[in-house]
Amino acid sequence: MSSEVRVPALPESVADATVLAWHKQPGQAVQKHETLVDLETDKVVLEVPAPADGILGEILAPVGTLVTAATVLAVIEPASIGAPPSARPEPAATAAPVAPTTPAAADPVLAPAARRLVKEMNLDAAQIAGSGRDGRVQKADVLAFLEEREKAVPEQDPDFIIPASVTAPPGLTGEAGRPEQRVPMTRLRTRVAERLVQAQQNAAMLTTFNEVNLKSVIELRNRYKDQFEKTHGVRLGFMSFFVKAAVEALQRFPVINASVDGTDIIYHGYYDIGIAVSSPRGLVVPILRNCDQLSMADVEQGITEFGQKSKAGTLSFEELTGGTFTITNGGTFGSLLSTPILNPPQSAILGMHKTQDRPIAEHGQVVIAPMMYLALTYDHRIIDGRDAVQFLVTMKEALEDPARLLLRI
């Protein structure tokens, strides 16, 4: 009896999905629970497994098709019925000798996360050495391959880099034969673009700045980082200090943690902070829930898991939904100063930047200190400049004297 491959149930916030890639073709054998097709949504990539063993029959939704929940994607036929002659095993008595397949001739076996990276980065999987069992290519293998390739490629303009495996197809060649490439936006990139434009059109955005001396935070981290990692099993980074300082400031200025709904202001009594992270598919903002109830170890563990999941493409809808406030760290890429854009329906976003030694005046003397610029972009419709400025001052005081976070002063 044939089995139907259907689109799984989608969350309420996701209306449809796009067929991103089929991992099997009609006539090929499939095993139950084997990943059969990837569906791209506005937030994550869903892996749809095969519901039964058999032979993949007709594909009803080719790559690029827009589908909704419960849509039939394909049909799996029983191996004894639906398999074409080429897919059925020959009887042992008449089977011709089969030459052993060499590893060079065999298609490499890729883990789901590795397969997604290979497709998105337009790589040749045969060039990537696998470190997994039986030569299985893992996500770490793909990342290592990309790192080695970047070292081998001469420095180029970062705003226009064509992958080495890409050649300019006919009709996509610019003036004087210079290569060009037209690539459709991913669903995630399209959604991010829509939300950024929405924020600029629907909010009265204003940005205020301050700077913070991170000498005390750096000294505290250096003093306890080894003991912290030994005790909690996770590294002590800087982000947990900023998250806890942000929670302290949000509690003092609740309007920064609020959102606009029509003509109403919704004050949230919880602190779900979005941490913007970069992924192979673009910018994503997973949410740390109830940050006021988390220890610094919990915060660091959560951020570490988000980073791993974003690279592997395994963040769930729930982890990307909601949030009352967002923190983005452009300093990891070298940004010295920027004006972040709101993440609707939130009313404020904090921008962290590069820590840089700069001369400052301290007790009447010029000293060199590790300084960072902080930027708070806020919706001026509900947040006054006074609250925004004092919010940053509260964070500055907490970070320059971390004991305030413990004493709540």
KENUGU-282531 format. One record per residue: x, y, z of N, C-alpha, C, CB in turn. Coordinates in steps of 0.05 Angstrom, whole numbers, plus 5000, padded with zeros to 4 digits. Glycine has a CB too. Example, Ala and Ser with C-alpha at 12.3 -4.5 7.8 and 13.67 -1.06 7.14 Angstrom:
BEGIN
526448865156524649105156526449345156522649115181525749555142527349795143525850015157528249885114
END
This chain:
BEGIN
501749765000500050005000501850255000498150005024501150444983502850684980502450865005502050834955504451035010504351225033504851505022506551155054503351695033503651975024505552125042500852115024507252285030509052465044507752735045511952475030507052835069505553085072507153295087502953025086506453545083507653765098506753735127506854045085508553745146507753725174506253975183510153685192504953965206503554195217505454425221502154115244504554665213506154905216505155075239506255065189506855215253505955395274504055605264508255525289502455725282500555925273501756165259498956025297504256235267505556465255506756405227507756555273506656155219507756085192505555975175510055865195504956125153502756055136503455845115501756295122505955845105506755665084509655615085505855775056510655445067513455375065514155335035514155125081516655345029517655295002519355045001519255544992518854874981520454634978523254714970519254444956525154654988527954744984529654544969529254805011529354284976531054084964529953804968533954094974530053634948529353354950531953194952527653254926532153014971534552854975534352584961535052815005532052514950531652274935530152354909530052054951530452184889529152224863527251984858531152254840525152024842523351804836524851554827521351884815523951324839525251074832527350994852526351084805528251174869530251104889529050994914532051344895530450804927529550684951529750884975531050424958527850874993527951045016527350875041525851275014528450965063527950825089526251005107530650755102524650875124523051025142524751195160521350825160523751445164525051645181527551775167525951525207528251685143530451815129529452085118531351635105531152295121530452555111529952545081532552765118527552625073526752605045526852875030524052475042525853085044525653345031525953565053522953375017527153785045527454015062525454225054530354125061524054345074522154565069523254815083519354485080523355035068524355285079521955455087526155435059521955555112519955745121521256015126518555635147519756205137520856465142522956455164518556655151522956245180524756245203526756005203523156225228525755765197527555535199527155355174526955375224528955165171528654955150527654705164531454905136525454595154524254355165525154115148521154375165526053905162526753655149524353465151529353525162523353385128521053205127522052915123518953285105521552735142522552465139520552295123522952335167521652075113519951875099518151735119521651675083515451715113513651575132513851275132510851665126515151165111515250875109517550795091512650755099518350535092520250425073518950395046521450155083520550405025519450354998521050494977516650454997519650554955520850684932519450944927520750504906521051164924519851424919518451424892521951644921515851484893514351494868514351774856511551394872512051874850511852134837512252364857509052164823513852554850514252794866512153004857517152914864510353064875508053244868508753544873505653174884510853594888511653864895514653904889510953944924515353974865518254014859519454244874518554054829522054274872523454484885522354754877526554474879521954934897520855194891517855224895521555274864516554994899513555004902512855114929512454714898510855284930509755394955507655194965508555674951507955104990506154905001505154985028507654625003502954875036501754935063501554665078498955065060500754685104500654445121498754235108499554525148499653985110498153755101498253715070495353765110499553895056499853855027501353605021501154105014500453445001501853194994504253274976499953004978506553194985509053254971509853044951511253304991509452794959510252564942508852314952513352534942509352104937508151844944510351634945505951754924510351474966512251254969510750984963513551244997511750844944510550584936512050354950510650544906510650134956512049904967514249804948510149664972516449714958518749644941518049424921521049544959516249244929515549014911513649094889514348794927512449344892510449424872511349664856507749484886512249864871512650124858515450144845512350344877517249964850519949994840520149944811521849814855521350134796521750084767523949864765522650344753524149744741526149524737528849604747526149444709529749854742532449934749532849934779533050204738530649964795530849984824530549714837528850174835529549504823529149244835531649074834526849094821532248934855534648764855534248534836535248664883536348464821536348234803536547974818538648264782535447754808535747504822538647434823534247284807539347284845542247224850543447054827542547084876541746874815542846694795543546834769540846474789542247054763542747184738544247454741540147234723544747524766545947784770548847784760545947854800549447994745552148014735554048104757552248224711556548024754558548114775558648414776561347994769558748514800558848804804561648884813556648894824562749064799565449154807565349304833566649334785567149264850567149414876567349714871569449324894565749854887565750144884567950274901562950264892569550424889571750554903570650804918574050634884571950884939570951114954570851364936572651174977572651384916572651614899570251634882575151624882569151394874566851394856564251414871566951144839564251344896561751344911560951624919561951164937558351674920557351934929557851954959554351964922558952174968559452204997556852215013561052465002557052095036554652095054554852345072554551835071552752505072552852755087550752755110552252995069551552855133549652895155547753125146551152975182545353125157543353325149544353615150540853305166545753685172546753955175548954015154547854005203550653815149552753845129551553875101554653615130549453715096548153725069546954005064546053515067545854125085544554385082546754595076542954465107548954575091551154775086552354745058553354735107552654495049553754445023551954575001554054145017549354535005547454644985547454954986544654544990547355065010547155355012549755495003546555435041552055365007554555484999555455404972556755415020553755244958554355154931557055014929554255394912557454814946559954674947559854404933560854634976562154294926562354024915562953834938564554004892560953674946561353504969563553304965558753354975564253234940566353044935569053144944566352964906569353404946571953524954572353534984572153804943570253464999570353495029570853225041567753615040572953205057573652955071571852925095576652945078570652695098568952645121570452515144566652465113569752615168571052505193569252315208571952735211566752285199564852115213565251825206562052205207563451665217563651375212563251315183561451225229564951135172564851065144565151305125562250915137566651505134567151735118564851935116567851645091562951915134560652095134561652385138558552015156560652565122561452845124559752985144561152985096560953095165559653245186559653545181560853175213558053685196557953985193560754095198555954105213562153995218564854095224566754065201565953955249566353845185568053805162567654015141567553525150565054095137564454305117565554565126561454325114565254635152566354885162569354895160565554935191570754665165573654655162574454695133574754395173572954575115573454595086573254895077571554425070571155025087570755315080573055485091568055415091573855425115576055575127578655545112576455495156579255295103581655245088581455385061582054945084579055385049578755515022579155815024576055445010578155935046578456215050581356295052576856315074582956125066585856185069587256165042587055985089586255995024587555954999586856164978586955684988584556294982583656494962584756764969580556494962585856914949586857184954584657364964588157294929585557564980583557744991582057894970584957945010579357904973577658024953575858234967576057814939574358374950572458554960570258394974571258734938569858425001567858265015565058315006568158315045564458534993561758584984561058444958561358884981563058334945562458184920564457964916562558384896563857734927565457494925563857274912566557414953564757174890563456954876564856694884563456994845563356504895564656254903566256124880562556054912568455984888570155874868568755674850572555744881566655544860565255344845563155464826563955154863562855724827560755854810561955964785559356074826560855894762561756014737559356174726562555794717560056374710557956544700556456404677559056814691553856334681552356204660551956404636549656114671551256294613550656474590548456664598549956304566548756914590546657114595547057254622544056984595548957154638549457284664552257404664549157084687553257494642555857614640555557914635557457484617556858064652556558354650558358474629557158484677559058734632560658874613563458754612560859174619564558744588567258644584567658354594569258834597565458204594565657924603565957884632567957794589565558094648565758064677563457894688565858344691563957714707561857534716559857664735563157294731557357584732555257664750553657414756553457884737552257424778550557194786547957304799552157014806545757204790543157274801542157044818541057344779541757094844540956894863538456984877543256834883536256824877533856904891534356914922531556714885532957104935533157124964531956864977531657374975533156784999531956565014529456675028533956445034527756485037525456575052526256735077523756325061528356645091529256785114530057075108531456635128531757105087532657365079530357545070534757345056528457435056526157585048524557685072524257425030524257505092522757585116524157795132522257335133526857765134528357965149528158235135531357885150528258245109527958495094525258625099528358445064523158455099520458565104520158685131518358345100521358545151521058645179522758905183522058435198525058925170526659165173525259405161529359125161524059365137522659575124520159655141521759505096518859445152516459495169517259665193515259225178519459605205520359755228520860045222522959625240522060095199522660375191520160525184524660375168518160385173515760525165513760565188514360365143513760385208511660385228512560495255510560115231515160545259516060635285517660895282517860415298517561055303519161305304521861235317517661535319523761135301526261035313528161265318527460825294529361245341531461435350533561275364530261665367536161355362538261205374539861395393540161085353540361295417542061445436544561275442540461515462546761405450549261265453550461325480551261345431552161135489553761175513556261005509552261105539558161025527560460855526560960735554562961005516562160505555562560365580565460265582560660125583566660305605569360205611569059915621570760385632570159725606569859445613572159335629569559285587573759505640576059415656575259225678577559645667573159295693572259135716571158865707570259285733569558865686568458615675570658435665566458675652572658545651574858385641576458265664576658555622577058425684578558325707577058105722579258555726574458145725572757945739572657685723569958055744572457715697572357475680574957325681571657545651577157465678579857335679580357205705582057545673579257315727579857205753578356945758579057405775575956925747574256695753573556515730571656795765574556565705573656415682574356115684574856535657576656055694577455765696575755625716580455745703575355745740573655625760570755605751573855775787569855815737567055815727566655585708566456085713568455545689568255335669568355055683570355355648570055035703570354775717567854715732572754785736566554915744564154875760561654835743563755115778561354995722558854995707559054855680557955275703561454785671561754645646561254815622559854415645561455075624561055255602562955495606558055355600563855615584565755835586564356085595567155885559565756255610564656515619565356715598565856595647563356815584563757015564562957285574562256955538562757485556561957755564558957795561563457955547557657635544554857675538553057645563553857485517553857465581552157425605552157675622553157185621554357825623554458075638552458275626557258195639552458285599550658485586547758405589551458505556547158145588544458055591543458125619544157745586545058065639544158115667543958425672546057995687545758575660545658865663543158975649548159005652542458855626540058945611537558885627539958805583537458645639535158575656534858775678535358285667537058845692536959045713535759305703539659085726536659395680535759655669532859635660537559735646532059405649529259365640527359375664528959105625528259265686526559265710526159545720527759075731528159705717527959985727526360165707530660105731526360095682524960255662523260065645527060405643520959985656519159785643518259855615516759735660518160115608517260185582519160095560516860485580521660055567523659955547522959665540526559975558521659525558520959245554518159215544521259085581516859435537514059425528513859415497512559675538511459395487510959395458508359535452510859105447508059615428505659765419503759575405506460005400501259595413499059445399496859635393498059205417496859745369494859945361495260195377492059835366493260265393493560505410494060425439490960665409494760175444495360075471498360025474493859815477499360055499502059975506501859725523503560205521503259515515503359265530505959255546503059015511505659255573507959235590508358935597507559405616510658835590511158545595512458505623512958425573511358325638512458265665514458045664510258195683515557985641517657785639519757895620516457515627522057765620524357875605525457655587526557965625524357655563525257465542526957615522522757325527529557565524531457725509532457575484533857805527532157705461533157585436536157645433531557695412537657445425540557475420540957435390542157265437541657645377542057635348544657475342542157915335544457275325546757115318546757075288546756835332549157045277549456995248549356705242552157125238548056625220547956345212548456335182545156225219548956095172549456065143547056175126549955785136544656175137542356275123541756565127539956115130543256695145542856975151542457025180540457075135541557265187541257345215538857215227541057655217539157095250536956985265537057085294536956665265534757095308534657205335533257005353533157475335534656805363533456615383533056765409535256375387531156665425530256795449531056655475527156835449532356795493532856695520530556765537535556815532529056575547526656625563527256675592524756385560525656855604525756905633528556955642524556665648529857145630532657205636533057305665533857405617530957415677531257505705531457265724528757675712530757025715530856795732533256615725528356625729534856695706537156535697539656625712537556555667541356435718544056495728545856565704545256255744548156675710550056735688550856485673552456895699551056265687551756015674549455925656552255795695546955965664544755895647544756065621542055935662545356325625545456505601547656415582545956795610550056355593552256275575551656005561554856245592550355825576549655565564547655605542548555375585545655775547543555825526544755955501541456005538546556145505547756275482549556085466549356525491550955915481552655715467550955525450554355555488548755435461547055255447545755395422544755145465545055645425543955795402546055805380543056075411548555865387550655885367550955615352553255965379550955395367551255135354548955065336551654915375546555125346544155065331543855235306541655095348544755485308544555665285546355575262545155955292548755485269550555375249549555115236553355335261548254955253547254695243544554725230547154495266543254955234540554995222538454845237540554915193538754805263536854645278535254805298538254415292535255065296533555235314530655175309534255535311529055155330526255095327524655355325525254925351522055325317520255555315520055695342517555475305519755525363519355635390521755805399518855415410524155725391526455875399526856135384528955705395525356165363525556415347523056585349526056345318521256515366518656665368518556815394516356465365517457055393517057215417519357405422516657035441519857465447521957645455520857925462524057665433521958045483521058315491523258525487520258305520525758425482528058615479530158455464529058715507531858595449533958455433536658585438533258465403538758415438541458495439542958395415542858395466544358575401545858495377548758595381544658615351550658425374553458485379555058505353554758275397555058745342556658785317559658795322555859045304560358815348563258815354564658565347563558875383563258335346564558085338565558095310562557855341564558275293565458305266567258555262563058325247567758695285569558925284568159195283571258905260565459195285563959455284564659625309560959405283565359875304565960065325563460215334568160255317561660265316559260425322557160375301559860725325554660345309552460295290549860375303552360005280547760395287545060445297543260205290543860715285542860025308541159785302538359865296541259585326536959685282534159725274532359555292533659655244530059655299528259515317527459245306525759675323526859055324525858795317522858785325527458565331521058865307518158885314517158615325516558965289515258635344513858865355515358995379511058805363517858915383519359025406519759325402522058885409520259465424520559755423523359855427518759885443525259675432527959755436529959525429528459855465532359605421534459405415537059525423534459325385538759365436541359455445543559365426541959355474545259545418547459475400550059485416547559665376551559265417554259255428556259285406554658985444558659375413560659425392563359325401560759715385565359375385568059275390569259405415569859335366570559245432571959345455574759435445572259125477575359685450577859805440579159975461577259975414581859935464583360105483583360385473586259995486582460575491582360855483583261025508579560945474584361255502585061435525582561575536587161645516582261565562580061695576581061845600577861495583579462025610580162175635579062025658579162465634580861965678579961815702581361945726580661515700579762065744580862195768582962405760582061985787582362545739584162765731586562675716584962915755586762425710589062315695588162185669590662115712589862195648589262055623590261775625590562205598588461585622589161295624588061155599588061165650589260925594588260755572586460545583590660625556584060525572582060335583580560195560579960485601579659945565578059795545575259905543578059495551574660065523572060205521570360075499572560495515567760085504565759995484563560195482564659715492562760255457560460425452557860245454560660575425555860345467553260215468551260395453552360165497549460275438547360425424544660305430547960415393542760475437540060375442538260515422539160445472537160355404535060455386532360395398535360325357530660595398528060565412525860695396528160685440523360615402520960725389520160975405518660505388520561205393520061455407517061505410521261685391515361335399512461365403511661315432510961175385513061125445512361065473514661105492511460775474517161125482519461155499520561435496521660945492520761575519521861845519524961825520520862015542526162035510529162045510530262015538530062305498528962115558529962095586530161805594528162245605528161645589528161365596530361215581525461235591530661275555532661135539535461205549532361215509535961455555538661535564539261415591538861845566537261415610537761305636537961005635535461385655536660875616536960585613539960525607535160485590541160675589543960625582545760695605544760785557545160905620546760985643546660755664545761255655544360635668544060415687545860175678541160325690545760115652547459905643550459975646546959845613551160215640553960305643554860275672554260595635553260365691553960335720554260045728551860475737552459875719552559595726554959455715549959445717555759525691558059395678560659505688557859435648560759755696563259875706563659795735563260175703561559715749561759615776559959375779561059845797560859135770559058895769557858815796560658665759559058915818557858845844555058955847559658955867554359165831551659275832549559065823551459525814550358885805548458675796547758485818549658515772549658435836549158255858547658395881551858145869548358645886547158795908544658935900549159005919544058945873541559075863541459365872539058925873543659515867543759795874544659965850545659855898
END
